[in-house]
Amino acid sequence: MNDKAEWSDARLLGAVADGDRRALEVVYERHAPWLLLRLSRRCADQAVVDEAVQDTFVAVWRTASKWNGKGEAAAWIWGIGIRRLLDLLRRRPLVVSPAYEQIMVSAEEQVLLGIEYGDLGRALDRLSPELRAVVQATVLDGLTTREAGKLLGIPTGTVKTRMMRAKALLREELA
């Protein structure tokens, strides 16, 4: 199997960790389109989204050796991508409308920043990686349990069970 386009994500990330630039190109070609689409749904500023996607794949290049091989590589890439977007949004200056003197930040951007840096963000950080991945996939990304299971490489029933446990832990944490 010489054509890297046919390689699994796990094999590609292993090659990226070893410094294989062609493997990174294949990872980018495979994952950048959906990442761009998902991040665009969370931020209206295409320049910010483009920068977040670029930063994501720079991080993949630098940290591919840190991927533990569990779950789907796409879930790992998504985690990097959404954090990059949030970092960029946090650093972005707020736009003030002179006519209304109100801060113009989209509702979704406010929610994402609140999730990342508020009480909910701290509660999510206390969840195990397995539970956090299910919450992220189903609640934040809006995937069905079947889609989340496919993305995370686990059965649908496991997604449901983990979501129930995550909800219970989050209720305790936020009460």
Protein Blocks (a to p, Z undefined) as FASTA:
>chain_A
ZZlklpcfklmmmmmmnopaklmmmmmmmmmmmmmmmmmmmocblklmmmmmmmmmmmmm
mmmmmpgoiajfklmmmmmmmmmmmmmmmmpccdddfklopacddfklmmmmmmmmmmkl
mmmmmpcfklmmmmmmmmmnopafklmmmmnopafklmmmmmmmmmmmmmmmmZZ
